[in-house]
Amino acid sequence: MIWCVFDVSAKEQEITRLEKASAALDFWQDSERAQATMRRLGGLRKQVEEWRGLEKQATELAELVTLATEDSTLETAIDNESADLIAALDGLEFNLSLNGPYDARCAILAVHAGAGGVESMDWAEMLLNMYLRWAEDNGFKTEILDKSIGDEAGIKSVVVQVDGEYAYGYLRSEHGVHRLIRLSPYDTDHARHTSFALVEIMPEAEGEVDIQIDPDDLKIDTFRSSGPGGQNVQKVSSAVRITHLPSGLVVTSQTERSQLHNKDTAMRILRSRLFQQELARRAEERARLKGQRISAEWGSQIRSYTLHPYRLVKDHRTGFETGNADTVLAGGLNSFIQAYLRSGIGQDDE
């Protein structure tokens, strides 16, 4: 049944079509579209290779079972092969939930501290470290594109590029408000505090393929970086702020020494924000036609992390929870991600 759902033959036909298209003489004239096509082609080849390998493994197991009717010593080998096959099948079956139109893309992750001063800024930094650890443990590369440091501790906001196949597909489960309940390390009375932070997950926009930006719609300012980076960064106006006038969106980049590099980074962030805004508009329109209601960003609390008086992390959408809060905050998010993807929540949002 699952083999029919994946439809290997259809994927192989698409590979043939894309290979033919990539061989055209004018293929690279539109470099952004060509790069998107090549990423799609590479992903399809990997998927088909995995499923054909699984097919071969199943065939060999069937042959082993036939031989076992004459040789009982093969039972242990059959048990081991069966366990391996089931594990591989379970993994590939889970990957079928990553079937959104943008799931295979890299992701832009942003964390914003909520109201609450140093408490929320510290919480935002805890979330940043959690996602960086998760990415490292799961083979994704990260790059901090912009970061605003808190006045006393923590961060006001941060934007991170997460590179790797299906980065967006996995991380889209994290979009929303995250709540922390703990005994405050910054309160002299050591009272219990509740802090909030907003996590945004955006698929990386593929340039003009997804979003067309009129240069006349942009206001570009430069300023001195407020972050670390040495004396040159502090003295030279290398940081860039771009305002998209029609939407009012404002993005900044100040992590690079080069003003040109910061401008390129800011444009990358802006494209992804505009793309996410367009996807949200489409989702809202679909929800309106269905008579559904979509919560505002800061009203869509998705997960609570309770560290006092007990330890519990609970996802309010799926109901999945664990008492091992330290493991979660150290990057152990896969159980929450899998529960979200298996639930099918948000599949219609794209």
C-alpha positions in Angstrom: 0.0 0.0 0.0 2.7 2.5 1.0 4.6 1.6 -2.2 1.5 2.8 -4.2 1.4 6.0 -2.1 5.0 6.9 -3.0 4.6 5.9 -6.7 8.2 5.2 -7.6 7.4 4.9 -11.3 5.9 8.4 -11.4 9.0 9.8 -9.6 11.3 8.0 -12.1 9.3 9.6 -15.0 9.7 13.0 -13.4 13.4 12.4 -13.1 13.6 11.7 -16.8 11.6 14.8 -17.6 13.9 17.0 -15.4 17.1 15.5 -16.8 15.8 16.3 -20.3 15.0 19.8 -19.3 18.4 20.3 -17.6 20.2 19.3 -20.8 18.6 22.2 -22.8 21.0 24.8 -24.1 19.1 27.7 -22.4 18.6 25.9 -19.1 21.0 28.0 -17.1 19.9 31.3 -18.5 17.5 31.6 -15.5 20.0 30.5 -12.9 17.5 30.6 -9.9 15.0 28.5 -11.6 17.7 26.1 -12.8 19.1 25.7 -9.3 15.6 25.0 -8.0 15.2 22.3 -10.7 18.5 20.7 -9.9 17.6 20.6 -6.1 14.3 18.9 -7.0 16.2 16.5 -9.3 18.7 15.6 -6.6 16.0 15.0 -4.0 14.0 12.8 -6.4 17.1 10.7 -7.2 17.8 10.1 -3.5 14.2 9.1 -2.8 14.0 6.7 -5.7 17.3 5.2 -4.7 16.1 4.6 -1.2 12.8 3.0 -2.3 14.4 0.8 -4.9 16.9 -0.3 -2.3 14.0 -1.2 0.0 12.4 -3.2 -2.8 15.6 -5.1 -3.3 15.9 -5.8 0.4 12.3 -7.1 0.5 13.0 -9.4 -2.5 16.1 -10.9 -0.8 14.2 -11.4 2.4 11.4 -13.3 0.5 14.1 -15.5 -1.0 15.6 -16.2 2.4 12.2 -17.1 3.8 11.8 -19.7 0.9 15.2 -21.2 1.7 14.3 -21.4 5.4 11.7 -24.1 4.7 14.7 -26.4 4.0 17.2 -24.9 6.5 16.0 -23.9 10.0 19.3 -22.3 10.9 18.3 -19.3 8.7 15.6 -18.2 11.2 17.9 -15.9 13.1 19.1 -14.2 9.9 15.4 -13.8 8.8 14.5 -12.2 12.1 17.4 -9.7 11.8 16.6 -8.9 8.2 13.0 -8.5 9.0 13.7 -6.0 11.8 16.0 -4.0 9.5 13.4 -3.9 6.8 10.7 -2.8 9.2 12.9 0.0 10.6 13.8 1.2 7.1 10.2 1.1 6.0 9.0 3.0 9.1 11.6 5.7 8.3 10.6 6.0 4.7 6.9 6.0 5.6 7.5 8.9 8.0 9.3 10.8 5.2 6.0 10.6 3.2 4.6 13.2 5.7 7.2 15.7 4.3 5.1 16.1 1.2 4.4 19.9 1.3 5.4 21.9 -1.8 8.2 23.6 0.1 9.2 20.9 2.6 12.4 20.0 0.8 13.8 23.5 1.0 16.2 25.1 3.4 14.6 27.2 6.2 14.9 30.6 7.7 14.3 30.5 11.4 13.7 33.6 13.5 13.3 33.9 17.3 11.8 37.0 18.9 11.7 37.7 22.6 8.2 38.6 23.9 7.2 41.2 26.5 8.9 40.6 29.8 12.4 42.1 29.5 15.4 40.1 30.5 13.4 37.0 31.3 12.0 36.7 27.8 15.3 37.6 26.2 17.0 34.8 28.1 14.3 32.5 27.0 14.8 33.5 23.4 18.5 32.7 23.7 17.6 29.3 25.2 15.4 28.5 22.2 18.2 29.6 19.8 20.6 27.2 21.5 18.0 24.4 21.4 17.5 24.8 17.6 21.3 25.1 17.0 21.9 21.8 18.9 19.0 20.1 17.1 20.4 21.2 13.7 23.9 20.0 14.6 22.6 16.6 15.9 20.5 16.1 12.7 23.1 17.0 10.1 21.9 20.5 9.2 24.2 23.4 8.8 23.3 26.8 10.4 24.4 30.4 9.8 23.3 33.3 12.0 22.2 36.0 9.6 21.2 38.7 12.1 21.3 38.9 15.9 20.2 41.6 18.3 21.7 41.2 21.8 19.7 41.9 24.9 20.7 44.8 27.1 21.4 42.7 30.2 21.3 39.1 29.0 19.9 36.9 26.2 18.8 38.2 22.8 16.0 40.4 21.5 15.9 38.6 18.2 17.9 36.4 15.9 17.6 35.1 12.3 19.2 31.8 11.3 19.7 30.1 8.0 19.2 26.3 8.3 20.7 24.4 5.3 19.9 20.9 4.4 17.4 18.7 2.6 13.9 19.0 4.2 15.0 21.6 6.8 11.8 23.5 6.3 9.7 20.4 6.3 11.0 19.4 9.7 11.1 22.8 11.3 7.6 24.1 10.2 6.3 22.3 13.3 8.0 24.9 15.4 6.3 28.0 14.1 4.4 29.8 16.9 4.6 31.0 20.4 6.7 29.1 23.0 6.0 29.5 26.7 8.5 29.0 29.5 7.5 28.6 33.2 10.4 28.5 35.7 11.9 30.0 38.8 13.6 33.2 37.6 17.5 33.3 37.9 17.2 37.1 37.6 14.6 37.7 40.4 16.1 38.3 43.8 13.0 36.7 45.3 13.5 33.7 43.0 9.8 33.8 42.1 8.2 31.8 39.4 8.0 33.6 36.0 6.3 32.9 32.7 8.1 34.0 29.6 7.1 34.0 25.9 9.0 34.0 22.6 7.8 33.8 19.0 9.4 31.4 16.6 9.0 32.0 12.9 9.8 29.3 10.3 10.0 30.4 6.7 10.9 28.4 3.6 13.9 29.9 1.9 12.6 31.9 -1.1 14.2 31.0 -4.4 14.7 34.6 -5.6 12.5 35.8 -8.5 11.0 32.4 -8.9 8.9 32.9 -5.7 9.0 36.7 -5.1 9.6 39.6 -7.4 10.7 42.8 -5.7 10.7 46.2 -7.4 13.9 48.1 -6.4 11.8 51.2 -6.2 9.9 49.7 -3.3 13.0 49.5 -1.1 14.4 51.9 1.3 18.0 51.0 2.2 19.8 52.5 5.2 23.3 51.7 6.6 24.4 52.0 10.2 27.1 50.8 12.6 26.9 47.3 13.9 25.8 46.9 17.5 27.1 43.4 17.7 30.5 41.7 18.1 32.9 41.7 15.2 35.9 43.8 16.0 36.8 47.5 15.7 36.2 47.6 12.0 32.6 46.6 12.3 32.0 49.1 15.1 33.6 52.1 13.3 32.3 51.5 9.7 28.6 51.6 8.7 28.6 48.1 7.4 25.2 47.0 8.8 22.2 47.3 6.5 18.5 47.9 7.1 16.0 47.4 4.3 12.4 48.6 4.5 9.9 47.1 2.0 7.6 50.1 1.6 4.5 48.4 0.3 4.4 45.8 3.1 6.2 47.8 5.9 8.5 44.9 6.5 11.9 45.8 7.9 14.9 43.5 7.9 18.5 44.1 9.1 21.8 42.3 8.7 24.9 43.2 10.7 26.9 40.0 11.1 29.3 40.5 8.2 32.1 43.0 7.9 31.1 43.8 4.3 28.2 46.1 3.7 27.6 44.3 0.3 27.4 40.9 2.1 25.0 42.3 4.7 22.8 43.8 1.9 22.7 40.4 0.2 21.8 38.7 3.4 19.1 41.2 4.2 17.6 40.7 0.8 17.6 37.0 1.4 15.7 37.4 4.6 13.3 39.9 3.0 12.4 37.5 0.2 11.7 34.7 2.7 9.6 37.0 4.9 7.6 38.2 1.9 7.2 34.6 0.7 6.0 33.5 4.1 3.6 36.4 4.2 2.1 35.3 0.8 1.8 31.7 2.0 0.0 33.0 5.2 -2.3 35.1 3.0 -3.2 32.0 0.9 -3.8 29.9 4.1 -6.0 32.6 5.5 -8.1 32.8 2.3 -8.5 29.0 2.3 -9.5 29.0 5.9 -12.0 31.8 5.3 -13.6 29.8 2.5 -13.9 26.9 4.8 -15.3 29.0 7.6 -12.3 28.5 9.8 -10.5 31.0 12.0 -6.7 31.6 12.0 -5.1 32.9 15.2 -2.8 35.8 15.2 0.9 35.1 15.5 1.2 36.0 19.2 -2.1 34.2 20.0 -1.0 30.9 18.6 0.8 29.4 21.6 2.0 25.9 20.5 4.2 24.6 23.3 4.8 25.0 27.0 8.1 24.2 28.8 7.4 23.9 32.5 10.5 23.7 34.7 8.8 24.5 38.1 7.0 23.2 40.2 7.4 20.1 37.9 9.2 19.4 34.7 7.1 18.9 31.6 7.2 20.0 27.9 3.8 19.8 26.2 2.7 20.5 22.6 -0.8 22.0 22.7 -1.6 21.0 19.1 -0.8 17.3 19.2 -1.0 16.6 23.0 2.5 15.0 22.9 4.4 15.6 26.1 7.5 14.5 28.0 8.9 15.0 31.4 12.5 15.1 30.1 12.6 18.9 29.7 16.4 19.0 29.8 16.8 16.7 26.8 14.3 18.8 24.8 16.1 22.1 25.6 19.4 20.4 24.6 18.0 19.8 21.1 15.9 16.6 21.6 13.0 17.8 19.4 12.5 14.9 17.1 9.7 13.3 19.0 7.7 16.6 18.9 8.4 17.1 15.2 7.4 13.5 14.4 4.2 13.8 16.4 3.3 17.0 14.6 4.0 15.7 11.1 2.2 12.4 11.7 -0.8 14.3 12.9 -1.2 16.0 9.6 -1.7 19.4 11.2 -0.9 22.3 9.0 -0.8 20.3 5.7 -3.4 22.6 4.2 -1.5 25.8 5.2 0.7 25.7 2.1 
